[in-house]
């Protein structure tokens, strides 16, 4: 994980405009030994090509691909402008994070930062704090609740099982492996019968041994009967705070509406989406998958190009990195798209629902094949 020191943070800065702010950030990157002095030209050129404003009062100026050879060491410099800097199109930046990175290494850094900055309340604190340590702590996510662990890697489908005990042991063991529970949780879960929620869906948990919130799913290759009750899917949750309640609420809605069958037919990414977001009925949803060929993945510039294409259409559009966490993101949010950590060769799944869904997916595919503003690979 990228580490940030108080020496990288500059509170209470002031600038007459965006260009001056970028020059201040570039000078700090140079002084820190991250870049050569000429890197500032690449940062200013990048801003002319496409805005580096992410949203929530945050901008992330950085150089062009042509100036990557001027990067000496990966690093960031954080400038807080309490009075705000006009960043164009009515957007005001209060925190400006200058980035120096070679190749794909900046994607992990961006993914970490955007995960933190996607919280509106955190962005407001970043703009107002007068403490460098507090700002550093906020950026590093140290003041946020522990991340809820639930992604496609925690969903097992087509499990060779014909007993609940097998599914219980699999789920509990998986939660223990990721450090979400201890042995006491495992022992308790596998010795107690899960709760039958109906429609083949079962739930298991324990009041003992929960270390951090997480969820995991196992679905047998074929549904089976156990003591006269259908078993088609088992969800096991570790509950250390309220975060798992979101998953349980989505599951409850599916059950109440007699839609549990959707969980039994979806792939792992689909199951994750159904339990973590609103997903329209399949009859009303179109989907397509494309491979990103950009040399440095979906960094700010191609990410902006993708989001701009999506915003041309009225349909609701989500994008999922099938080679990442598998969690769907709002295609209209640059911050969330960049946070997907898309690298060259990653497969993206787009879903669209609305009157112009087909046209939207076609346009997205064409934009990706043309290189999202960076030329076809």
KEKE-3310 file (N, C-alpha, C; in steps of 0.2 Angstrom, whole numbers, plus 5000, padded with zeros to 4 digits):
npx = (5004:5002:5012:5010:5017:5018:5026:5023:5012:5003:4996:4983:4986:4988:4982:4982:4975:4971:4982:4993:4992:4995:5008:5014:5012:5019:5032:5034:5034:5046:5055:5054:5061:5055:5052:5059:5063:5056:5045:5033:5029:5023:5012:5004:5001:4994:4982:4977:4973:4963:4952:4958:4950:4942:4930:4920:4927:4941:4956:4968:4981:4993:5007:5009:5009:5020:5029:5033:5046:5052:5049:5056:5055:5041:5028:5018:5011:5002:4991:4982:4969:4960:4952:4948:4950:4946:4942:4937:4922:4913:4918:4926:4941:4947:4956:4972:4980:4995:5003:5016:5021:5027:5023:5011:5010:5004:4991:4987:4989:4980:4968:4968:4967:4955:4946:4945:4942:4929:4920:4909:4909:4921:4929:4925:4930:4943:4945:4943:4951:4964:4975:4989:4992:4979:4974:4983:4980:4966:4967:4974:4965:4964:4955:4943:4930:4934:4936:4923:4923:4919:4918:4920:4929:4925:4915:4908:4904:4895:4899:4904:4894:4883:4877:4873:4882:4895:4894:4894:4906:4915:4912:4914:4928:4933:4931:4939:4951:4953:4955:4943:4936:4938:4944:4934:4922:4922:4920:4908:4899:4899:4893:4880:4864:4861:4850:4835:4830:4820:4815:4826:4837:4849:4855:4870:4878:4887:4887:4899:4917:4919:4929:4931:4920:4912:4907:4902:4898:4892:4887:4879:4883:4872:4856:4850:4841:4839:4834:4821:4821:4824:4841:4850:4859:4871:4873:4885:4889:4900:4899:4904:4901:4889:4889:4887:4873:4868:4870:4861:4849:4847:4846:4835:4825:4825:4820:4807:4801:4800:4811:4823:4828:4835:4848:4852:4855:4864:4881:4897:4900:4888:4880:4887:4883:4869:4868:4874:4869:4857:4849:4843:4829:4834:4828:4827:4839:4854:4870:4888:4905:4921:4939:4952:4964:4973:4989:4993:4982:4966:4969:4968:4965:4960:4950:4942:4938:4930:4920:4914:4909:4899:4891:4884:4872:4856:4853:4855:4870:4882:4899:4910:4925:4931:4942:4946:4939:4926:4915:4902:4902:4896:4895:4895:4903:4918:4928:4924:4926:4940:4944:4942:4954:4959:4969:4980:4973:4964:4947:4931:4915:4900:4884:4868:4853:4839:4831:4841:4850:4856:4862:4871:4880:4886:4893:4902:4909:4915:4923:4932:4939:4945:4954:4951:4954:4968:4973:4972:4977)
npy = (4994:5011:5024:5038:5053:5066:5076:5077:5084:5099:5112:5125:5132:5144:5150:5159:5153:5138:5135:5140:5133:5120:5122:5125:5112:5104:5109:5105:5092:5090:5095:5085:5075:5067:5070:5077:5094:5098:5091:5098:5104:5094:5091:5103:5102:5090:5094:5102:5094:5085:5087:5085:5084:5075:5075:5079:5089:5087:5086:5078:5082:5077:5071:5069:5054:5055:5061:5053:5048:5057:5055:5051:5045:5036:5045:5057:5074:5083:5096:5108:5119:5129:5140:5136:5132:5136:5125:5123:5122:5125:5118:5116:5114:5109:5101:5096:5084:5080:5069:5058:5045:5030:5020:5007:5008:5019:5016:5008:5017:5027:5020:5017:5030:5035:5027:5031:5045:5044:5045:5057:5064:5063:5070:5083:5085:5084:5096:5106:5103:5108:5101:5093:5079:5074:5076:5067:5055:5054:5052:5041:5032:5028:5033:5028:5016:4999:4991:4983:4966:4959:4952:4946:4935:4929:4922:4906:4895:4882:4872:4856:4848:4840:4842:4853:4855:4854:4866:4875:4873:4876:4890:4896:4893:4900:4913:4913:4912:4924:4932:4937:4931:4921:4905:4901:4906:4899:4886:4887:4890:4879:4870:4873:4873:4882:4896:4894:4903:4902:4898:4891:4897:4900:4906:4909:4913:4920:4924:4924:4927:4936:4946:4956:4964:4954:4944:4929:4917:4902:4891:4876:4864:4858:4860:4853:4842:4843:4835:4837:4850:4862:4866:4878:4888:4896:4909:4916:4927:4938:4948:4963:4976:4988:4986:4973:4973:4979:4970:4960:4967:4969:4955:4952:4959:4953:4940:4944:4948:4937:4934:4926:4917:4923:4924:4911:4909:4918:4923:4924:4937:4943:4938:4945:4958:4958:4957:4968:4980:4989:4980:4979:4970:4956:4955:4968:4973:4976:4969:4970:4965:4971:4972:4981:4990:5000:5006:5010:5007:5011:5026:5043:5051:5042:5036:5047:5050:5038:5040:5051:5047:5038:5047:5053:5046:5042:5030:5019:5015:5003:4998:4985:4978:4963:4957:4962:4967:4963:4971:4981:4997:5014:5020:5034:5040:5047:5045:5033:5025:5026:5020:5007:5001:4997:4989:4986:4974:4970:4964:4971:4973:4979:4985:4990:4999:5005:5016:5019:5009:4999:5007:5014:5004:5000:5012:5013:5002:5005:5016:5011:5002:5011:5017:5026:5040:5039:5033:5018:5002)
npz = (5000:4996:5005:5014:5020:5032:5027:5014:5013:5011:5019:5019:5007:4994:4978:4962:4952:4942:4935:4942:4954:4949:4946:4958:4964:4956:4958:4971:4969:4962:4971:4981:4975:4966:4953:4937:4934:4922:4922:4925:4913:4907:4916:4914:4901:4901:4908:4898:4889:4895:4909:4926:4936:4949:4956:4971:4976:4973:4964:4953:4947:4934:4924:4906:4896:4888:4896:4906:4907:4914:4927:4942:4955:4961:4969:4979:4981:4991:4991:5000:4997:5005:5001:4989:4972:4956:4944:4931:4921:4931:4942:4958:4966:4981:4987:4980:4972:4967:4956:4953:4943:4937:4923:4926:4940:4946:4946:4957:4967:4964:4965:4979:4984:4978:4983:4996:4995:4989:4998:5003:5015:5020:5010:5013:5026:5022:5016:5025:5037:5048:5052:5047:5050:5053:5040:5032:5039:5035:5021:5020:5024:5038:5047:5043:5043:5044:5029:5021:5017:5003:4988:4971:4972:4984:4981:4977:4965:4957:4966:4972:4981:4992:5004:5018:5028:5021:5013:5023:5030:5020:5018:5030:5032:5022:5026:5038:5032:5026:5036:5043:5053:5068:5074:5083:5078:5067:5072:5079:5068:5059:5067:5069:5063:5048:5044:5036:5023:5013:4996:4993:4998:5010:5026:5036:5052:5066:5083:5089:5088:5077:5068:5058:5046:5034:5019:5012:4998:4994:4981:4977:4963:4959:4965:4981:4992:5009:5023:5018:5014:5002:4996:4989:4989:5000:5011:5020:5034:5042:5055:5060:5061:5054:5041:5034:5033:5022:5012:5017:5016:5002:4999:5006:4999:4987:4990:4996:4984:4977:4969:4970:4962:4953:4959:4958:4945:4940:4936:4946:4946:4944:4955:4965:4961:4962:4976:4981:4975:4966:4953:4937:4930:4920:4907:4904:4903:4895:4890:4888:4884:4885:4881:4888:4880:4882:4885:4898:4905:4913:4917:4922:4910:4899:4906:4909:4896:4893:4903:4898:4886:4890:4897:4887:4885:4890:4897:4912:4917:4921:4926:4926:4933:4927:4930:4942:4957:4954:4958:4953:4946:4945:4930:4926:4935:4937:4947:4953:4942:4939:4951:4949:4945:4933:4921:4907:4896:4904:4907:4904:4910:4904:4908:4903:4905:4898:4886:4876:4877:4869:4859:4867:4872:4860:4857:4867:4866:4853:4857:4866:4858:4849:4858:4868:4867:4866:4855:4845:4851)
capx = (5000:5006:5012:5010:5020:5016:5030:5020:5006:5004:4990:4982:4990:4984:4984:4977:4971:4973:4989:4998:4991:4998:5015:5016:5012:5025:5038:5035:5036:5053:5059:5054:5065:5050:5052:5064:5060:5052:5038:5028:5026:5018:5006:5000:4999:4988:4976:4974:4970:4957:4953:4960:4946:4939:4924:4920:4932:4947:4959:4974:4985:4999:5010:5007:5013:5027:5034:5034:5053:5055:5048:5062:5052:5034:5026:5013:5012:4995:4990:4975:4967:4954:4947:4945:4953:4942:4945:4934:4916:4910:4921:4930:4945:4950:4962:4975:4985:5000:5005:5021:5021:5029:5019:5004:5010:5000:4984:4985:4989:4973:4963:4968:4965:4948:4942:4944:4939:4923:4916:4908:4910:4929:4931:4923:4935:4950:4945:4943:4956:4970:4980:4992:4991:4973:4973:4986:4976:4960:4969:4977:4959:4965:4949:4937:4928:4937:4933:4918:4926:4914:4920:4919:4933:4922:4909:4910:4898:4896:4902:4902:4892:4876:4875:4874:4889:4900:4894:4895:4913:4918:4911:4918:4935:4935:4931:4944:4957:4954:4955:4937:4934:4943:4942:4928:4917:4921:4917:4901:4895:4898:4890:4873:4861:4859:4843:4832:4826:4816:4817:4833:4842:4851:4860:4873:4882:4888:4889:4906:4923:4919:4935:4929:4914:4913:4902:4904:4893:4893:4881:4881:4882:4865:4852:4848:4836:4841:4828:4815:4821:4829:4847:4853:4864:4872:4877:4888:4891:4904:4896:4908:4898:4883:4890:4884:4866:4866:4869:4855:4843:4846:4844:4828:4821:4824:4816:4801:4798:4801:4816:4829:4830:4841:4854:4854:4856:4869:4888:4899:4900:4881:4878:4889:4880:4863:4868:4877:4867:4850:4850:4836:4828:4838:4824:4827:4846:4859:4877:4893:4911:4927:4945:4955:4971:4977:4996:4993:4975:4961:4971:4963:4963:4956:4944:4938:4935:4925:4914:4911:4905:4893:4886:4880:4866:4851:4852:4859:4876:4887:4905:4913:4931:4930:4949:4947:4935:4920:4910:4900:4903:4892:4899:4895:4907:4925:4931:4923:4929:4947:4945:4942:4961:4959:4976:4980:4971:4958:4940:4926:4908:4896:4877:4865:4846:4836:4829:4846:4855:4860:4867:4876:4885:4890:4897:4907:4914:4919:4927:4937:4943:4949:4959:4949:4958:4975:4974:4971:4984)
capy = (5000:5017:5027:5046:5056:5073:5080:5077:5088:5107:5115:5132:5135:5149:5151:5163:5149:5131:5134:5142:5128:5115:5124:5124:5105:5102:5112:5101:5085:5091:5096:5079:5071:5063:5071:5082:5100:5099:5087:5103:5105:5088:5092:5108:5099:5085:5098:5105:5088:5083:5089:5080:5085:5069:5076:5080:5094:5084:5086:5074:5083:5073:5072:5065:5048:5057:5064:5048:5047:5062:5053:5048:5040:5037:5049:5062:5080:5085:5103:5110:5126:5130:5145:5133:5133:5135:5119:5123:5120:5126:5114:5119:5109:5111:5097:5095:5079:5079:5062:5056:5038:5027:5014:5005:5008:5024:5014:5006:5023:5030:5016:5018:5037:5036:5023:5036:5051:5044:5047:5064:5067:5063:5075:5089:5085:5086:5103:5110:5102:5112:5097:5088:5072:5072:5075:5061:5049:5053:5050:5034:5028:5026:5035:5025:5010:4994:4989:4977:4961:4955:4953:4940:4930:4926:4918:4900:4893:4875:4868:4849:4847:4838:4843:4859:4855:4855:4873:4879:4872:4880:4897:4898:4892:4906:4919:4913:4913:4931:4936:4940:4927:4916:4898:4901:4908:4893:4880:4888:4890:4872:4865:4875:4873:4888:4898:4893:4909:4901:4898:4888:4902:4899:4911:4907:4918:4918:4930:4923:4927:4941:4951:4962:4962:4951:4940:4924:4914:4896:4888:4870:4863:4856:4861:4847:4842:4841:4834:4839:4857:4864:4870:4880:4894:4898:4915:4917:4934:4940:4955:4967:4983:4987:4985:4967:4974:4981:4964:4957:4970:4967:4948:4952:4962:4948:4935:4946:4949:4931:4934:4923:4913:4927:4923:4905:4908:4923:4921:4926:4945:4944:4937:4951:4964:4957:4957:4974:4986:4988:4977:4979:4963:4954:4957:4976:4975:4973:4969:4968:4964:4973:4972:4988:4989:5006:5003:5011:5005:5017:5031:5048:5053:5037:5036:5053:5049:5033:5043:5056:5043:5036:5053:5055:5042:5042:5024:5018:5011:5001:4995:4980:4975:4956:4955:4965:4965:4961:4975:4986:5004:5019:5022:5041:5043:5046:5043:5026:5021:5025:5016:5000:4999:4994:4989:4984:4967:4968:4963:4975:4971:4985:4984:4996:4998:5011:5017:5020:5005:4996:5012:5016:4999:5000:5018:5012:4997:5009:5021:5007:4999:5017:5019:5031:5046:5038:5029:5011:4999)
capz = (5000:4996:5011:5014:5026:5033:5023:5008:5014:5012:5021:5019:5002:4990:4971:4959:4947:4941:4932:4947:4958:4946:4946:4965:4965:4952:4961:4977:4967:4960:4978:4984:4971:4962:4945:4935:4934:4916:4922:4925:4907:4905:4920:4911:4895:4902:4909:4892:4885:4899:4916:4930:4942:4950:4960:4978:4978:4972:4958:4953:4941:4933:4918:4900:4894:4885:4901:4911:4908:4919:4934:4946:4960:4962:4975:4978:4985:4993:4993:5002:4995:5008:4998:4983:4965:4950:4940:4925:4921:4938:4947:4962:4969:4988:4988:4974:4973:4962:4956:4949:4943:4930:4921:4929:4947:4949:4947:4964:4971:4963:4968:4986:4986:4976:4988:5002:4993:4986:5004:5003:5021:5020:5006:5016:5031:5019:5014:5031:5042:5049:5054:5042:5053:5051:5033:5031:5041:5031:5014:5021:5026:5044:5051:5040:5045:5040:5023:5020:5012:4999:4981:4967:4975:4990:4979:4974:4961:4955:4972:4972:4988:4993:5011:5021:5031:5016:5012:5030:5031:5015:5019:5037:5031:5018:5030:5042:5028:5024:5043:5045:5059:5071:5075:5087:5073:5062:5076:5080:5062:5056:5072:5070:5056:5045:5044:5029:5021:5008:4989:4992:5000:5017:5029:5043:5055:5073:5087:5092:5083:5071:5068:5053:5042:5027:5017:5007:4996:4990:4978:4974:4956:4958:4972:4984:4998:5016:5028:5015:5013:4997:4997:4982:4990:5007:5012:5027:5035:5048:5057:5065:5061:5051:5033:5030:5033:5015:5008:5019:5014:4995:4999:5008:4994:4981:4993:4996:4978:4974:4964:4972:4956:4949:4962:4956:4938:4939:4937:4952:4946:4944:4961:4969:4959:4965:4983:4983:4971:4962:4947:4934:4927:4914:4901:4903:4904:4890:4893:4883:4887:4881:4884:4888:4877:4883:4888:4905:4908:4913:4921:4922:4903:4896:4911:4907:4889:4894:4906:4893:4881:4894:4899:4881:4885:4896:4901:4918:4914:4926:4923:4931:4931:4928:4932:4948:4963:4952:4960:4948:4947:4941:4924:4926:4940:4935:4953:4954:4936:4940:4957:4947:4944:4926:4918:4900:4896:4909:4904:4907:4908:4904:4908:4902:4905:4896:4879:4872:4880:4864:4856:4872:4872:4854:4857:4872:4862:4848:4860:4869:4852:4847:4862:4873:4866:4866:4849:4845:4852)
cpx = (5004:5006:5013:5013:5018:5020:5028:5014:5007:4997:4989:4986:4985:4987:4979:4973:4974:4980:4994:4998:4995:5006:5018:5016:5018:5032:5039:5037:5044:5057:5060:5058:5061:5051:5057:5059:5055:5046:5032:5025:5021:5012:5002:4997:4993:4982:4973:4970:4963:4958:4954:4956:4942:4932:4925:4926:4940:4950:4966:4978:4991:5001:5007:5011:5020:5032:5035:5042:5056:5053:5054:5060:5044:5032:5020:5014:5004:4995:4983:4974:4960:4949:4945:4949:4948:4945:4942:4927:4912:4912:4926:4934:4948:4956:4965:4980:4989:5003:5011:5022:5024:5024:5012:5004:5006:4992:4982:4985:4982:4968:4962:4965:4957:4943:4940:4940:4932:4917:4915:4910:4918:4931:4930:4928:4942:4951:4946:4948:4962:4976:4983:4992:4984:4971:4977:4982:4970:4962:4971:4971:4960:4959:4943:4936:4932:4933:4929:4921:4920:4915:4919:4923:4930:4916:4911:4904:4900:4900:4900:4900:4885:4874:4877:4880:4895:4900:4896:4903:4917:4918:4915:4925:4937:4936:4937:4951:4959:4955:4949:4935:4939:4940:4936:4922:4916:4918:4910:4897:4894:4895:4882:4870:4859:4852:4840:4828:4821:4818:4824:4838:4843:4856:4863:4877:4883:4889:4896:4911:4923:4924:4933:4923:4916:4907:4905:4898:4895:4887:4883:4879:4875:4861:4850:4844:4840:4836:4822:4815:4826:4835:4850:4858:4864:4876:4879:4891:4895:4902:4900:4905:4892:4883:4887:4876:4864:4865:4863:4849:4842:4844:4837:4823:4820:4820:4808:4797:4799:4805:4823:4832:4836:4848:4857:4856:4862:4876:4890:4898:4892:4878:4880:4885:4873:4863:4872:4874:4860:4852:4844:4835:4832:4834:4825:4834:4850:4866:4882:4900:4917:4933:4949:4962:4975:4984:4996:4986:4971:4964:4966:4960:4958:4949:4939:4934:4929:4919:4910:4907:4898:4888:4882:4873:4862:4851:4857:4864:4881:4893:4908:4920:4931:4937:4951:4942:4928:4914:4908:4900:4899:4897:4899:4900:4915:4929:4930:4926:4936:4948:4945:4949:4962:4966:4975:4978:4966:4951:4935:4919:4904:4888:4874:4857:4843:4834:4835:4852:4859:4865:4873:4882:4889:4895:4903:4912:4918:4925:4933:4942:4947:4954:4958:4953:4966:4978:4974:4977:4985)
cpy = (5006:5021:5035:5049:5063:5078:5081:5081:5095:5110:5122:5135:5140:5149:5155:5159:5142:5131:5135:5136:5122:5116:5123:5116:5102:5103:5107:5094:5085:5091:5090:5074:5066:5064:5076:5088:5101:5095:5092:5104:5100:5089:5097:5106:5094:5089:5101:5100:5086:5085:5084:5080:5078:5070:5077:5084:5092:5084:5082:5076:5079:5074:5068:5059:5050:5060:5059:5046:5052:5061:5049:5043:5041:5041:5054:5068:5082:5092:5105:5117:5127:5135:5142:5136:5132:5130:5119:5120:5120:5122:5117:5114:5112:5107:5095:5090:5078:5072:5061:5049:5035:5021:5013:5007:5014:5022:5011:5012:5026:5026:5017:5025:5038:5032:5027:5042:5050:5045:5055:5068:5068:5069:5082:5090:5087:5093:5108:5109:5107:5108:5092:5081:5070:5071:5069:5055:5048:5050:5043:5029:5025:5028:5033:5019:5005:4992:4983:4972:4957:4957:4946:4934:4926:4923:4912:4897:4885:4871:4860:4847:4844:4838:4850:4860:4856:4863:4877:4879:4877:4888:4900:4898:4898:4912:4919:4914:4920:4936:4939:4937:4923:4909:4897:4902:4901:4887:4881:4888:4883:4868:4867:4875:4880:4890:4897:4899:4908:4901:4895:4892:4901:4904:4908:4912:4915:4924:4930:4924:4931:4946:4957:4959:4959:4946:4935:4920:4907:4893:4881:4869:4862:4857:4854:4847:4840:4841:4838:4847:4858:4868:4871:4885:4895:4904:4915:4924:4934:4947:4958:4974:4982:4986:4979:4968:4976:4975:4960:4960:4969:4960:4948:4954:4957:4942:4938:4947:4943:4930:4931:4919:4917:4926:4916:4904:4913:4920:4925:4934:4947:4943:4943:4957:4964:4958:4964:4981:4984:4986:4976:4972:4962:4956:4964:4978:4972:4973:4968:4969:4967:4973:4979:4986:4995:5003:5004:5010:5011:5022:5037:5050:5048:5036:5041:5052:5044:5036:5048:5053:5041:5041:5055:5052:5043:5036:5023:5013:5009:4998:4991:4977:4968:4953:4958:4963:4962:4965:4980:4993:5009:5022:5030:5044:5042:5043:5035:5022:5020:5020:5009:4997:4995:4994:4986:4976:4965:4968:4967:4973:4977:4983:4990:4995:5005:5011:5017:5015:5002:5001:5014:5011:4999:5006:5016:5007:5000:5013:5017:5004:5005:5020:5024:5037:5045:5034:5021:5007:4994)
cpz = (5000:5002:5010:5020:5026:5029:5016:5007:5015:5013:5020:5013:4998:4983:4968:4954:4947:4939:4938:4952:4956:4947:4953:4967:4962:4955:4968:4975:4965:4967:4981:4981:4967:4955:4944:4934:4928:4916:4922:4919:4905:4909:4917:4905:4896:4904:4903:4888:4888:4906:4920:4937:4943:4953:4967:4980:4977:4965:4958:4947:4940:4926:4912:4900:4892:4890:4907:4912:4913:4926:4937:4951:4960:4969:4973:4982:4985:4995:4994:5001:4999:5005:4991:4976:4960:4945:4933:4926:4928:4943:4951:4966:4976:4990:4981:4975:4967:4962:4951:4949:4937:4929:4925:4937:4950:4950:4954:4969:4970:4966:4975:4988:4984:4981:4994:5000:4990:4992:5004:5009:5022:5016:5009:5022:5028:5018:5020:5037:5042:5052:5049:5044:5051:5044:5030:5033:5037:5024:5015:5023:5033:5049:5048:5043:5041:5034:5023:5015:5009:4992:4978:4969:4981:4988:4975:4971:4959:4960:4972:4979:4988:5000:5013:5024:5027:5014:5018:5031:5026:5016:5025:5036:5027:5022:5035:5038:5026:5031:5045:5051:5062:5071:5079:5083:5069:5066:5077:5074:5059:5061:5072:5063:5054:5045:5037:5028:5016:5001:4988:4995:5008:5020:5036:5045:5062:5077:5090:5086:5077:5072:5064:5049:5035:5025:5012:5005:4993:4987:4975:4967:4955:4965:4974:4990:5004:5021:5025:5013:5007:4999:4990:4983:4997:5007:5019:5028:5042:5049:5062:5066:5057:5043:5030:5030:5026:5011:5010:5017:5006:4995:5001:5003:4988:4984:4993:4989:4974:4968:4965:4967:4952:4952:4960:4949:4936:4940:4944:4952:4947:4951:4966:4967:4963:4973:4986:4979:4968:4955:4943:4931:4921:4908:4899:4903:4898:4893:4887:4887:4882:4884:4883:4885:4878:4887:4895:4908:4908:4919:4920:4915:4900:4900:4910:4900:4889:4897:4902:4888:4884:4896:4893:4881:4891:4900:4907:4916:4920:4922:4928:4928:4932:4931:4939:4953:4961:4954:4955:4950:4943:4936:4923:4931:4938:4941:4954:4948:4937:4946:4955:4946:4938:4923:4911:4900:4900:4905:4908:4905:4909:4904:4907:4902:4903:4888:4874:4874:4874:4860:4861:4872:4866:4854:4862:4869:4857:4851:4863:4863:4849:4852:4867:4873:4866:4860:4850:4846:4847)
residu = (UNK:UNK:UNK:UNK:UNK:UNK:UNK:UNK:UNK:UNK:UNK:UNK:UNK:UNK:UNK:UNK:UNK:UNK:UNK:UNK:UNK:UNK:UNK:UNK:UNK:UNK:UNK:UNK:UNK:UNK:UNK:UNK:UNK:UNK:UNK:UNK:UNK:UNK:UNK:UNK:UNK:UNK:UNK:UNK:UNK:UNK:UNK:UNK:UNK:UNK:UNK:UNK:UNK:UNK:UNK:UNK:UNK:UNK:UNK:UNK:UNK:UNK:UNK:UNK:UNK:UNK:UNK:UNK:UNK:UNK:UNK:UNK:UNK:UNK:UNK:UNK:UNK:UNK:UNK:UNK:UNK:UNK:UNK:UNK:UNK:UNK:UNK:UNK:UNK:UNK:UNK:UNK:UNK:UNK:UNK:UNK:UNK:UNK:UNK:UNK:UNK:UNK:UNK:UNK:UNK:UNK:UNK:UNK:UNK:UNK:UNK:UNK:UNK:UNK:UNK:UNK:UNK:UNK:UNK:UNK:UNK:UNK:UNK:UNK:UNK:UNK:UNK:UNK:UNK:UNK:UNK:UNK:UNK:UNK:UNK:UNK:UNK:UNK:UNK:UNK:UNK:UNK:UNK:UNK:UNK:UNK:UNK:UNK:UNK:UNK:UNK:UNK:UNK:UNK:UNK:UNK:UNK:UNK:UNK:UNK:UNK:UNK:UNK:UNK:UNK:UNK:UNK:UNK:UNK:UNK:UNK:UNK:UNK:UNK:UNK:UNK:UNK:UNK:UNK:UNK:UNK:UNK:UNK:UNK:UNK:UNK:UNK:UNK:UNK:UNK:UNK:UNK:UNK:UNK:UNK:UNK:UNK:UNK:UNK:UNK:UNK:UNK:UNK:UNK:UNK:UNK:UNK:UNK:UNK:UNK:UNK:UNK:UNK:UNK:UNK:UNK:UNK:UNK:UNK:UNK:UNK:UNK:UNK:UNK:UNK:UNK:UNK:UNK:UNK:UNK:UNK:UNK:UNK:UNK:UNK:UNK:UNK:UNK:UNK:UNK:UNK:UNK:UNK:UNK:UNK:UNK:UNK:UNK:UNK:UNK:UNK:UNK:UNK:UNK:UNK:UNK:UNK:UNK:UNK:UNK:UNK:UNK:UNK:UNK:UNK:UNK:UNK:UNK:UNK:UNK:UNK:UNK:UNK:UNK:UNK:UNK:UNK:UNK:UNK:UNK:UNK:UNK:UNK:UNK:UNK:UNK:UNK:UNK:UNK:UNK:UNK:UNK:UNK:UNK:UNK:UNK:UNK:UNK:UNK:UNK:UNK:UNK:UNK:UNK:UNK:UNK:UNK:UNK:UNK:UNK:UNK:UNK:UNK:UNK:UNK:UNK:UNK:UNK:UNK:UNK:UNK:UNK:UNK:UNK:UNK:UNK:UNK:UNK:UNK:UNK:UNK:UNK:UNK:UNK:UNK:UNK:UNK:UNK:UNK:UNK:UNK:UNK:UNK:UNK:UNK:UNK:UNK:UNK:UNK:UNK:UNK:UNK:UNK:UNK:UNK:UNK:UNK:UNK:UNK:UNK:UNK:UNK:UNK:UNK:UNK:UNK:UNK:UNK:UNK:UNK:UNK:UNK:UNK:UNK:UNK:UNK:UNK)
# end
